[in-house]
Amino acid sequence: IIMVTHDPKAAEYATHTIHLDKGELADAPAAH
């Protein structure tokens, strides 16, 4: 499942996150 959100509470459910900045991959913090 791929979920796109701006809600930090919803993002807490993810095991991995990928961050985009201006349409490009940005440095992301380590997985939860």
MARBA-668972 format. One line per field, with one value per residue: x, y, z of N, C-alpha, C in turn; residue in three letters. Coordinates in nm, 4 decimals, m for minus. Layout:
N
n.px <- c(X ...)
n.py <- c(Y ...)
n.pz <- c(Z ...)
ca.px <- c(X ...)
ca.py <- c(Y ...)
ca.pz <- c(Z ...)
c.px <- c(X ...)
c.py <- c(Y ...)
c.pz <- c(Z ...)
code <- c(ALA ...)
***
This chain:
32
n.px <- c(0.0857 0.0565 0.0712 m0.0054 0.0538 0.0114 m0.0203 0.1140 0.0354 m0.0954 0.1222 0.2714 0.1971 0.3370 0.5958 0.8114 0.9327 0.9300 1.0571 0.9635 1.0824 0.9958 0.9156 1.1225 1.3243 1.4120 1.6482 1.5786 1.4618 1.5662 1.3934 1.1046)
n.py <- c(m0.1168 0.2185 0.5273 0.8649 1.1544 1.4528 1.4585 1.4214 1.2404 1.0336 0.9453 0.8168 0.5521 0.4320 0.2109 0.2727 0.5747 0.8149 1.1142 1.3977 1.6834 1.9591 1.7941 1.6116 1.3428 1.3701 1.3946 1.1617 1.0875 0.8053 0.4879 0.4167)
n.pz <- c(0.0000 m0.0817 0.0687 0.0644 0.2411 0.4377 0.6967 1.0055 1.2074 1.0664 0.9192 1.1109 1.1104 0.9103 0.7957 0.6454 0.5051 0.2426 0.1371 m0.0488 m0.2205 m0.3846 m0.5959 m0.6206 m0.4905 m0.1524 0.1201 0.3703 0.7002 0.9054 0.8842 1.0869)
ca.px <- c(0.0000 0.1264 m0.0118 0.0513 m0.0108 0.0800 m0.0619 0.2149 m0.0277 m0.1154 0.2547 0.3241 0.1642 0.4262 0.7216 0.9126 0.8847 1.0097 1.0240 0.9818 1.0982 0.9798 0.9019 1.2401 1.3535 1.4923 1.7005 1.4712 1.5082 1.5626 1.2607 1.0610)
ca.py <- c(0.0000 0.3469 0.6326 0.9990 1.2351 1.5647 1.4444 1.3471 1.1293 0.9249 0.8973 0.7316 0.4130 0.3826 0.1472 0.3426 0.7003 0.8781 1.2561 1.4687 1.8285 2.0157 1.6861 1.5249 1.2753 1.4475 1.3132 1.1220 1.0270 0.6592 0.4270 0.4109)
ca.pz <- c(0.0000 m0.0826 0.1254 0.0539 0.3443 0.5026 0.8361 1.0812 1.2803 0.9704 0.8798 1.2177 1.0800 0.8050 0.8346 0.5662 0.4481 0.1380 0.1352 m0.1750 m0.2114 m0.5190 m0.6924 m0.6250 m0.3650 m0.0578 0.2295 0.4609 0.8253 0.9062 0.9043 1.2277)
c.px <- c(0.0900 0.0289 0.0633 m0.0220 0.0769 0.0527 0.0404 0.1567 m0.0494 0.0189 0.3159 0.2966 0.2605 0.5490 0.8390 0.8518 0.9829 0.9647 1.0543 0.9952 1.0973 0.9812 1.0203 1.2621 1.4454 1.5471 1.5876 1.5312 1.4977 1.4206 1.2317 1.1078)
c.py <- c(0.1227 0.4517 0.7648 1.0859 1.3520 1.5603 1.3607 1.2285 1.0100 0.8640 0.8058 0.5834 0.3512 0.3145 0.2100 0.4722 0.7489 1.0231 1.3156 1.6173 1.8827 1.9071 1.5922 1.4610 1.3616 1.3521 1.2862 1.0681 0.8749 0.6096 0.4144 0.2842)
c.pz <- c(0.0000 m0.0320 0.1108 0.1541 0.3863 0.6527 0.9133 1.1580 1.1881 0.9318 0.9859 1.1918 0.9790 0.8641 0.7600 0.5151 0.3427 0.1315 m0.0018 m0.1469 m0.3533 m0.6257 m0.7030 m0.4889 m0.2795 0.0475 0.3276 0.5897 0.8167 0.9303 1.0530 1.2893)
code <- c(ILE ILE MET VAL THR HIS ASP PRO LYS ALA ALA GLU TYR ALA THR HIS THR ILE HIS LEU ASP LYS GLY GLU LEU ALA ASP ALA PRO ALA ALA HIS)
***
